[in-house]
């Protein structure tokens, strides 16, 4: 049995109903960065399997995101595209993006409206890394839609699958037309974004507070410190 635990230790997703076997124990990651550990689901010989791997292929290039329009043509992706053993799904409780359109960089969290984890389609392969032989994976991206476009300076977004049936279609890697239909931006009916603390990706920032909504501070006038100016009552 596999259990998905969010950044606060809450159980939010049980793999038992989806026949996912825990080949490697699920390890909650408070911040997912390139070339760091990430949890993933892959297709095994008999069952779907939970693994822990590396986000990125360690090629020395920007290889932790795979553009949907280059899956079949890129020398890096076309060897994994449409191959059942190379399609993976990466579950995350929140995504984080930033924009500088308003001056100083502002960070936002993205999550599903229903509270379930976001299921991100990806490509991957098992290879030897600097520390161990493990999965190395990438997340598939598409042109940004109404949720990501206002909060991400790069006009791309990671794909969010709608449900487990879509995840199974992606993991099967058999029907190209069906898989292409899955690669579309999310609407506001599926995801929402909100402001979080701008230190969210600093190691010094408490990990358990990463997904907390930011409480904006407002300017305070002198009246907040003793009432409106004027003659005091005797």
N, C-alpha and C positions, 0 to 999 in steps of 0.2 A: 504493500500500500504506500502511496505517496501522498503527502500533505503539503500544500502550498501555504507558507507562513509569511505574512507581510512584515513590514519593517518594524512593527510594534509587537511582533510575536503572536498575532491573532491568526487563527486558522481561517483561511478564506476560500480554499479550493481543495477538494478531495479528489485525487486521481483514481480512487478505486472504481468509481462509476464509469471511468473511461478506460479501464484495463491498462493502466500505466504501471509498470513494475519498477520498483526503486532499485536499480542496479547500483547506483551511488546515492548515498543519503542526501536529501535536500539540504542545502546550506544557505540560509537567508543571507543575502548580500545587501547591506544598507545603501551602498553606492555602487553602481555598475559603471565602470570606466573601461576604455579600450585597454586590452592586454591585462585584464583582471578577470577573476572568476565570474562565471555566469551559469545559472541553472538552465537546462534545456531538456526537451523531449525529442527522442529520435525513434525511428522505426527499427525494431530488432527482428530477429528471425521469426519469433512467434508472437511477440507483444510489443506495444509501445514501451519505451524505456526512459527512465529518468537518469540523466547524467549531469555531471558538473564539468565545464570546460572553460576555454579561454575566449573572451570576446575579441575577435580579430584573428587573422591568419598568420600574423608575424612575418609578413613579407617585406616590412620596412616601408610600406605605403599605406595610404588611407584605405584599409581593407576591412573595417568593421561595419561598413554600410555597403550594400550592393544595390545599385540603381536598377529599377525594374526594366528600363529600356535597354539595359546592357547585359541582362542575364544570359541571353543566347549568343552574344557576340564577343563579350570580353574573354580573353584567354584565361582570366582568373576565375570567372564564374561559370563558363559554359561547360566545364568538366564536371560540375556539380548539379547544374540545372537539369531538371527532369530525371534525376537519378534517385530512386527511393531511399537508398542508404545515405544520401547527402542532404536531404531536406529535413530541417529541424523546426521546432517551435520553441520560442523563448518566452516563459511567463514572467511578467513583471507587475508589481502592484501599482507603481507610479512611473511616469516618465518625467524628465526635466529638460526644459529648453530655456534659452535666454535671448533677449533682444536689446539692442542699443538704439532703437528708433526714437526713444524719448530722452536721449542723452546718456546718462549713466546706465550701465548694464542692469537689467532687471530679470530676475529668475521666476519661472512659472513651473508649477507641477501640472501634470496631465493624468487623469484617471478615468476609469469607466464610470458612467452614471449609476450602474447597478451594483458597483462595489466589487465585482469579480475582477480577477487579474486580467491584464491586457495580454493577449496571446499574439506574439510577434513572429511572423514567418521568417525563416532564415535558411541559409545554406551552410554546410559545414563538412569537415573531414577530420578523421583521426590522424594525427601526425605527432612526431616527436618534437617537444618544445624544449626550452632551456632547463626545465626542472623535471619534466615527466612526459610520457606519451599520453595525449589526451585529445579531446575534441577541440577544434578551433572553428569558430563560427562567426557569421556575419548576419546583420539584420537587413531585410529588404526594405527599400524606401521608394516612395512615389512622390509626385508633385504635391505640395502642401495644400490642404483643404481649409475649411473655415475654422477649425480648432487650432491647427499648428501655424497657419500663415501669419496671424497677428502677433505671435510670440516667438517666432524663429526667423532670424535674419536670413538664413539659407532657405530658399523656397522648396524644401523637401520635408517629408515626415516618414517615420517608421510606420509600416502597415500594422493595423490592428484587426485581427480576424474577429468575426462577429460571435462565433460559438465553436463548440468542439467539433461539430460536423464539418465546418470549414477547416479546422485544424487537421482532421483526418484526410480531407481532400488534399491538403498541402503535403502532408507526410507521405501519402500514397505515391505522389509524383507521377501519376499515370495519364491524367487528362489535362493537356496543356491549355485548352480553352477554358476549362473550369478553373484552373489555377490562375490564369490571367484575370478572370473575373474577380478573384479575391484581392487583387492588387489595386486597391482604390483608396483614396483618402477617407478618413472617418468624418462623419457629420456630428452635429451637436446633439443628435439623438443618442449617440453612442458614447462620446467622450466630452469632458469638460476640462477647462484649465482654470487655475487660480494662482494668485501671487504667493510666493514663499520667500523666505529670508534669502538675501543675496549672498550669504556665505554658505549656502546649502552644500556646495561641493568642496568646501575646505575641510581638511581632516580635523581641524580644531572645532568644527561645528558639531554639536551633539547629533549623532546619527538618528536617534529616536525622534528628533524634532524636524527632520528633513521635510516631511510631508505636511507639517502644520501650516495652516493658512497664515499669511503675514497680516498682522494688525498694524495698519497704517497709523503713524503718529500725525496728529494735526497741530498746526501752530497754536500756541497758547497766548492769550492776551493778558494784560495786567489785571483785568477783572477776574481772571482765574485765581489770582493770588490775594484776594481780599475785597472783591466787589468792584463796581464801577467807580472811576475817579470822581471826586467831588467831596463836599464837606461831610465829615462823619457826624452821625447822630450823637447827641449828648445823652 
